[in-house]
Amino acid sequence: MLLLLLQQQQQQQQQQQQQEQLMLQLQIQHEEKEEEEEELLLKKQKKKTQNEEVQLQQQQQQQQQQQQQQQQQEQQQQQQREEAEKERQVREGAISFFYEVDRKEPAAILHALPELLSALGAATAAAAAAAPAAAAAAAAAGAGEAAAGRSGGGAAERAAAAAIKKERDRILSSAAAELRCMCKKAAFRCIGRYKNFNRGKEDNINNDELQQQQQQQQQQQQQQQQQQQMQQQMQQEQEQTQSLNCNTEDGVALKNAISELLQKIAAARGETNEENGRDTAAAAAAAAAAAAAAAARQTKQQKQRQQQQQQQQQQQQQEATTAATMETQGRAKEKKQTKKR
């Protein structure tokens, strides 16, 4: 009996020990689970904070990019306005020069036509290319006439010289008329102030009075345009001296070429020195208009280069921001991997 009691007591003690061990194991497992849950919560919170930081950085970058884009748009708008103003000034100067030369010497337009058309923006490359050829033909005809006059004595030579003179005059007059019409069309397209004014007064006023009024108005407009042209030339000269300083050679070459052609025509037609002086003045005005057009083109090129540089800077900034974000993300991943290990 005693042995049985002892055995039962031992069994009970063993069972109690086993139960205590099981309870301890369960407690340990429960604590481990709680620790794992706490770690997961901490990781989630860290992820949230990191994501919030990344979002804030991205928002800041987007705001900066938007500000930069707005600034660029404003700069581009200002540049476009400046370019439009310069083009308008160049066109007005070319138009005023055209009317002044047309009033004094219509044939001189042949030599200044390429620069005029380029300044006016008219798409008449064929006419511009034909103008120097017509001028050269006229000069050659004048030289032939002079040679015929020197050698002259016979009726056949005189008849040939007269025929050459008629042909030259016909070429000059037809070319000048066509080119005047083309330049007038381009001028009327560019500026609308020459279009159809005082229609109601035409029915009540005679043709003679209308012509007188139109002549007076044209003279006033020419005077105003001359004043504007002088002011624009002063401004253009200042801008050229400050920024470019490279258009004088082209202007001088153009002036010399035009003056030589005009001198040849003047010599062929037997014009006086005063008329030749007028032609040289017209050539100088044409050279000024050409220099102004070249200055406007070079300013456009400089502005395009500035825009390209700004775009490159923006691209570099964007690349730097993307690289920074990638680095932050990579570091976060590395931290996660180290924690898991």
CORURDA-V751595 format. One record per backbone hydrogen bond with DSSP energy under -0.5 kcal/mol. NH is the residue of the N-H (numbers start at 1). CO is the residue of the C=O. E is the energy in kcal/mol with one decimal. If there is no record, write none. Layout:
{{NH:CO:E} {NH:CO:E}}
This chain:
{{5:1:-2.5} {6:2:-2.7} {7:3:-2.7} {8:4:-2.5} {9:5:-2.6} {10:6:-2.6} {11:7:-2.6} {12:8:-2.8} {13:9:-2.6} {14:10:-2.6} {15:11:-2.7} {16:12:-2.5} {17:13:-2.6} {18:14:-2.6} {19:15:-2.6} {20:16:-2.6} {21:17:-2.6} {22:18:-2.5} {23:19:-2.5} {24:20:-2.6} {25:21:-2.6} {26:22:-2.6} {27:23:-2.6} {28:24:-2.7} {29:25:-2.7} {30:26:-2.6} {31:27:-2.7} {32:28:-2.5} {33:29:-2.5} {34:30:-2.3} {35:31:-2.5} {36:32:-2.6} {37:33:-2.6} {38:34:-2.6} {39:35:-2.6} {40:36:-2.5} {41:37:-2.5} {42:38:-2.5} {43:39:-2.6} {44:40:-2.6} {45:41:-2.6} {46:42:-2.6} {47:43:-2.7} {48:44:-2.6} {49:45:-2.7} {50:46:-2.8} {51:47:-3.0} {52:48:-2.7} {53:49:-2.4} {54:50:-2.7} {55:51:-2.7} {56:52:-2.5} {57:53:-2.5} {58:54:-2.7} {59:55:-2.8} {60:56:-2.6} {61:57:-2.7} {62:58:-2.8} {63:59:-2.6} {64:60:-2.6} {65:61:-2.7} {66:62:-2.8} {67:63:-2.5} {68:64:-2.7} {69:65:-2.8} {70:66:-2.7} {71:67:-2.6} {72:68:-2.7} {73:69:-2.8} {74:70:-2.6} {75:71:-2.7} {76:72:-3.0} {77:73:-2.7} {78:74:-2.6} {79:75:-2.8} {80:76:-2.8} {81:77:-2.5} {82:78:-2.7} {83:79:-2.9} {84:80:-2.7} {85:81:-2.5} {86:82:-2.6} {87:83:-2.7} {88:84:-2.4} {89:85:-2.4} {90:86:-2.7} {91:87:-2.6} {92:88:-2.7} {93:89:-2.6} {94:90:-2.5} {95:91:-2.8} {96:92:-2.7} {97:93:-2.3} {98:94:-2.3} {99:95:-2.4} {100:96:-2.1} {101:97:-2.7} {102:98:-2.9} {103:99:-1.7} {104:100:-1.7} {105:101:-2.9} {108:105:-1.0} {109:106:-1.4} {110:107:-1.3} {111:108:-0.9} {112:108:-1.3} {113:109:-1.1} {116:112:-2.1} {117:113:-3.0} {118:114:-2.2} {119:115:-2.2} {120:116:-2.7} {121:117:-1.5} {122:117:-1.4} {124:122:-1.8} {128:124:-2.1} {129:125:-2.2} {130:126:-2.0} {131:127:-1.4} {132:128:-0.7} {133:129:-0.7} {134:130:-2.3} {135:131:-2.4} {136:132:-2.8} {137:133:-2.5} {138:134:-2.3} {139:135:-2.6} {140:136:-2.8} {141:137:-2.5} {142:138:-2.4} {143:139:-2.5} {144:140:-2.6} {145:141:-2.2} {146:142:-2.4} {147:143:-2.6} {148:144:-2.3} {149:145:-2.4} {150:146:-2.2} {151:147:-2.4} {152:148:-1.4} {158:154:-1.8} {159:155:-2.5} {160:156:-2.5} {161:157:-2.7} {162:158:-2.6} {163:159:-2.4} {164:160:-2.7} {165:161:-2.5} {166:162:-2.6} {167:163:-2.6} {168:164:-2.8} {169:165:-2.9} {170:166:-2.6} {171:167:-2.7} {172:168:-2.9} {173:169:-2.8} {174:170:-2.7} {175:171:-2.7} {176:172:-2.7} {177:173:-2.4} {178:174:-2.6} {179:175:-2.7} {180:176:-2.4} {181:177:-2.3} {182:178:-2.4} {183:179:-2.7} {184:180:-2.6} {185:181:-2.5} {186:182:-2.4} {187:183:-2.6} {188:184:-2.9} {189:185:-2.0} {190:186:-2.1} {191:187:-2.4} {195:192:-1.2} {196:194:-0.6} {202:198:-0.6} {202:199:-0.8} {203:199:-0.5} {205:201:-1.1} {210:206:-2.3} {211:207:-2.5} {212:208:-2.3} {213:209:-2.7} {214:210:-2.8} {215:211:-2.6} {216:212:-2.6} {217:213:-2.8} {218:214:-2.8} {219:215:-2.5} {220:216:-2.7} {221:217:-2.9} {222:218:-2.8} {223:219:-2.5} {224:220:-2.7} {225:221:-3.0} {226:222:-2.5} {227:223:-2.4} {228:224:-2.7} {229:225:-2.9} {230:226:-2.4} {231:227:-2.4} {232:228:-2.9} {233:229:-2.7} {234:230:-2.3} {235:231:-2.5} {236:232:-3.0} {237:233:-2.5} {238:234:-2.2} {239:235:-2.6} {240:236:-2.6} {241:237:-2.4} {242:238:-2.0} {243:239:-2.6} {244:239:-0.7} {244:240:-0.9} {245:240:-2.1} {251:247:-2.1} {252:248:-2.7} {253:249:-2.5} {254:250:-2.6} {255:251:-2.7} {256:252:-2.9} {257:253:-2.6} {258:254:-2.7} {259:255:-2.8} {260:256:-2.5} {261:257:-2.2} {262:258:-2.7} {263:259:-2.5} {264:260:-2.2} {265:261:-2.3} {266:262:-2.8} {267:263:-2.8} {268:264:-2.4} {269:265:-2.3} {270:266:-1.1} {271:266:-2.7} {276:272:-1.8} {277:273:-2.5} {278:274:-2.1} {279:275:-2.3} {280:276:-2.5} {281:277:-2.3} {282:278:-2.6} {283:279:-2.6} {284:280:-2.6} {285:281:-2.3} {286:282:-2.4} {287:283:-2.6} {288:284:-2.3} {289:285:-2.4} {290:286:-2.5} {291:287:-2.7} {292:288:-2.3} {293:289:-2.3} {294:290:-2.5} {295:291:-2.4} {296:292:-2.3} {297:293:-2.0} {298:294:-2.3} {299:295:-2.4} {300:296:-1.9} {301:297:-2.1} {302:298:-2.4} {303:299:-2.3} {304:300:-2.4} {305:301:-2.2} {306:302:-2.2} {307:303:-2.4} {308:304:-2.3} {309:305:-2.4} {310:306:-2.4} {311:307:-2.4} {312:308:-2.3} {313:309:-2.3} {314:310:-2.3} {315:311:-2.4} {316:312:-2.3} {317:313:-2.4} {318:314:-2.7} {319:315:-2.5} {320:316:-2.3} {321:317:-2.5} {322:318:-2.5} {323:319:-2.3} {324:320:-2.2} {325:321:-2.4} {326:322:-2.4} {327:323:-2.2} {328:324:-2.3} {329:325:-2.4} {330:326:-2.4} {331:327:-2.5} {332:328:-2.2} {333:329:-2.2} {334:330:-2.4} {335:331:-2.4} {336:332:-2.1} {337:333:-2.5} {338:334:-2.4} {339:335:-2.2} {340:336:-2.3} {341:337:-2.2}}
